Amino acid sequence: MDRYQSAKRVSLFGIIGNIFLLIIKAIIGFLSHSQSMIADAANSASDIFASLMTFIGNKISSEPSDKTHNFGHGKAEYIFSFLISLSMILVSIKLLIDSVSSLINRNEFIFSWFLVLVCIITIIIKLTLYLYSHSIVKKYNNILVKANMKDHRNDCIVTTFTLISILASLFGIYWIDGIVGIGISLWIAFTGVKIFIESYNILMDISLDENTTKLIYDLAHGYKEIQKVDPISSTPVGYQYVVTLTIYVDGNMSTFKSHELADHLEKDINKLENIYHTIIHVNPI
């Protein structure tokens, strides 16, 4: 349950932090007509949505298995991270259009030290949220938290470039503002596509990774009684997998002994971090 409680805290901190940042960015951005700050405000709005999706998806995925969902609700993590990725891509398209328009029309904005202050506050808050989320991802490898973590990291980088564009305006260089807005939109789109692919792969039942597959084969071949192992089948259930494999033993081995062997192997495989359940068939050879 620590995995889900930790993700819940990450989402709540993200919602609170991003609402605060959205308010101050939107006010200062529209008052100063800074396209990069307005883009940053829109990015914070998408971050609120991402944190909200993390909260809801985490709550659903934490539900235990039941009669209608025998392997739990783990895939909810990937359904909601999929929605997060789509929202990021849509926001990036809108920002790209606005930023290109600003660049073509040579829009200028009113410099204010409040713009600089907002950037500094954003970087501090986002860096804190990134470091906290990173510690949770490192411990639990939750894709919803990972999506939030990447959002926070991207925001640190994006806001740094926003700060550069604002300071450049002191020297009368306003075109950087539009360029930074374009850069922000492309960065958001790139991150959204990466999360989209990762979520899509799980929802489309991608196979177990090669390293874990090799570990399972090594465990099976560690038993001298097992003479052959068929190719492994696997199905993702959230961040873990249900694994099915067939082993071959001496045809003279008793049914009791062969199934006892399979039970031991199942327990060994189930100890692997990303294995939810193991099913082993035993055939004589």
Backbone hydrogen bonds, N-H to C=O, Kabsch-Sander energy under -0.5 kcal/mol:
donor,donor_aa,acceptor,acceptor_aa,energy
5,Q,1,M,-2.4
6,S,2,D,-2.6
7,A,3,R,-1.6
8,K,4,Y,-2.1
9,R,5,Q,-2.0
10,V,6,S,-2.1
11,S,7,A,-2.3
12,L,8,K,-2.3
13,F,9,R,-2.6
14,G,10,V,-2.1
15,I,11,S,-2.4
16,I,12,L,-2.3
17,G,13,F,-2.6
18,N,14,G,-2.6
19,I,15,I,-2.1
20,F,16,I,-1.8
21,L,17,G,-2.1
22,L,18,N,-2.7
23,I,19,I,-2.0
24,I,20,F,-1.9
25,K,21,L,-2.6
26,A,22,L,-2.5
27,I,23,I,-2.1
28,I,24,I,-2.1
29,G,25,K,-2.9
30,F,26,A,-2.4
31,L,27,I,-1.8
32,S,28,I,-2.0
33,H,29,G,-1.2
34,S,29,G,-1.4
35,Q,33,H,-0.7
38,I,34,S,-2.3
39,A,35,Q,-2.6
40,D,36,S,-1.8
41,A,37,M,-2.1
42,A,38,I,-2.4
43,N,39,A,-2.0
44,S,40,D,-1.8
45,A,41,A,-1.8
46,S,42,A,-2.0
47,D,43,N,-1.7
48,I,44,S,-1.8
49,F,45,A,-1.7
50,A,46,S,-2.3
51,S,47,D,-2.6
52,L,48,I,-2.4
53,M,49,F,-2.7
54,T,50,A,-2.1
55,F,51,S,-2.1
56,I,52,L,-2.4
57,G,53,M,-3.0
58,N,54,T,-2.3
59,K,55,F,-1.7
60,I,56,I,-2.2
61,S,57,G,-2.5
62,S,58,N,-1.2
63,E,60,I,-1.6
66,D,69,H,-1.8
72,G,69,H,-1.8
73,H,63,E,-0.9
76,A,73,H,-1.9
77,E,74,G,-1.6
78,Y,75,K,-0.5
79,I,75,K,-2.0
80,F,76,A,-2.4
81,S,77,E,-1.6
82,F,78,Y,-1.7
83,L,79,I,-1.5
84,I,80,F,-2.0
85,S,81,S,-2.2
86,L,82,F,-1.9
87,S,83,L,-2.2
88,M,84,I,-2.2
89,I,85,S,-2.1
90,L,86,L,-2.3
91,V,87,S,-2.3
92,S,88,M,-2.1
93,I,89,I,-1.8
94,K,90,L,-1.9
95,L,91,V,-2.4
96,L,92,S,-2.2
97,I,93,I,-2.1
98,D,94,K,-2.2
99,S,95,L,-2.6
100,V,96,L,-2.4
101,S,97,I,-2.1
102,S,98,D,-2.2
103,L,99,S,-2.1
104,I,100,V,-2.5
105,N,101,S,-2.4
106,R,103,L,-0.6
107,N,102,S,-2.3
110,I,32,S,-2.9
111,F,109,F,-0.6
115,L,112,S,-1.0
116,V,112,S,-1.0
117,L,113,W,-2.4
118,V,114,F,-2.7
119,C,115,L,-1.9
120,I,116,V,-2.1
121,I,117,L,-2.6
122,T,118,V,-2.6
123,I,119,C,-2.5
124,I,120,I,-2.2
125,I,121,I,-2.5
126,K,122,T,-3.1
127,L,123,I,-2.3
128,T,124,I,-1.9
129,L,125,I,-2.4
130,Y,126,K,-2.5
131,L,127,L,-2.4
132,Y,128,T,-2.0
133,S,129,L,-2.7
134,H,130,Y,-2.9
135,S,131,L,-1.6
136,I,132,Y,-1.4
137,V,133,S,-2.6
138,K,134,H,-2.5
139,K,135,S,-1.0
140,Y,136,I,-2.9
141,N,137,V,-2.4
143,I,141,N,-0.6
146,K,142,N,-2.5
147,A,143,I,-2.3
148,N,144,L,-1.8
149,M,145,V,-3.0
150,K,146,K,-2.5
151,D,147,A,-1.8
152,H,148,N,-2.6
153,R,149,M,-2.5
154,N,150,K,-2.8
155,D,151,D,-2.3
156,C,152,H,-1.7
157,I,153,R,-1.8
158,V,154,N,-3.4
159,T,155,D,-2.8
160,T,156,C,-1.4
161,F,157,I,-1.8
162,T,158,V,-2.0
163,L,159,T,-2.5
164,I,160,T,-1.7
165,S,161,F,-2.2
166,I,162,T,-2.1
167,L,163,L,-2.4
168,A,164,I,-2.1
169,S,165,S,-1.0
169,S,166,I,-0.5
170,L,167,L,-1.1
171,F,168,A,-1.6
172,G,169,S,-1.8
173,I,168,A,-1.8
174,Y,172,G,-1.0
177,D,174,Y,-1.3
178,G,174,Y,-0.6
179,I,175,W,-1.8
180,V,176,I,-3.0
181,G,177,D,-1.9
182,I,178,G,-2.1
183,G,179,I,-2.6
184,I,180,V,-2.8
185,S,181,G,-2.0
186,L,182,I,-2.3
187,W,183,G,-2.3
188,I,184,I,-2.5
189,A,185,S,-2.2
190,F,186,L,-2.5
191,T,187,W,-2.3
192,G,188,I,-2.5
193,V,189,A,-2.4
194,K,190,F,-1.9
195,I,191,T,-2.1
196,F,192,G,-2.3
197,I,193,V,-2.5
198,E,194,K,-2.1
199,S,195,I,-2.5
200,Y,196,F,-2.8
201,N,197,I,-2.4
202,I,198,E,-1.4
203,L,199,S,-2.5
204,M,200,Y,-1.9
205,D,202,I,-1.9
206,I,201,N,-1.9
213,T,209,D,-2.1
214,K,210,E,-2.5
215,L,211,N,-1.9
216,I,212,T,-2.2
217,Y,213,T,-2.2
218,D,214,K,-2.5
219,L,215,L,-2.3
220,A,216,I,-2.4
221,H,217,Y,-2.8
222,G,218,D,-0.7
223,Y,220,A,-1.6
224,K,222,G,-0.7
226,I,223,Y,-1.4
227,Q,225,E,-0.7
227,Q,248,Y,-2.6
228,K,248,Y,-1.1
230,D,246,T,-2.7
233,S,244,T,-2.8
235,T,242,V,-2.1
237,V,240,Q,-3.4
240,Q,237,V,-1.0
241,Y,274,N,-1.6
242,V,235,T,-2.9
243,V,241,Y,-0.6
243,V,277,H,-2.8
244,T,233,S,-3.1
245,L,279,I,-2.2
247,I,281,H,-2.9
248,Y,228,K,-2.5
249,V,283,N,-2.3
253,M,250,D,-2.0
258,S,254,S,-2.5
259,H,255,T,-2.2
260,E,256,F,-2.0
261,L,257,K,-2.2
262,A,258,S,-2.0
263,D,259,H,-2.2
264,H,260,E,-2.0
265,L,261,L,-2.1
266,E,262,A,-2.6
267,K,263,D,-2.1
268,D,264,H,-1.9
269,I,265,L,-2.5
270,N,266,E,-2.7
271,K,267,K,-0.7
271,K,268,D,-0.6
272,L,269,I,-1.8
275,I,272,L,-1.7
276,Y,241,Y,-3.0
276,Y,274,N,-0.5
277,H,241,Y,-1.4
279,I,243,V,-3.1
281,H,245,L,-2.5
283,N,247,I,-2.7
283,N,281,H,-0.5
285,I,249,V,-1.9
